[in-house]
Amino acid sequence: MPSNDTQQTGQQNADIFHGAALVDAKGKETPITEDMVQKSLSDIIKRCQK
C-alpha cells in the first residue's frame, strides 16, 4: 500500500508553485502570468502548423 506522503492531488501540487518571473540584466523582475503562458503556447502551435 503506497504511503500518503508520496500521493498528492492536482490541487496540492498547484499550491507548491508560488510564481515565476523573468529577470533582466539589471535585476528587474517581471512576473510570468497565465496570459503570457497561454499566448506563448498559442504562438508555438500556430508556427508548427505552417
Buried (B, 14 or more C-beta within 10 A) or exposed (E): EEEEEEEEEEEEEEEEEEEEEEEEEEEEEEEEEEEEEEEEEEEEEEEEEE
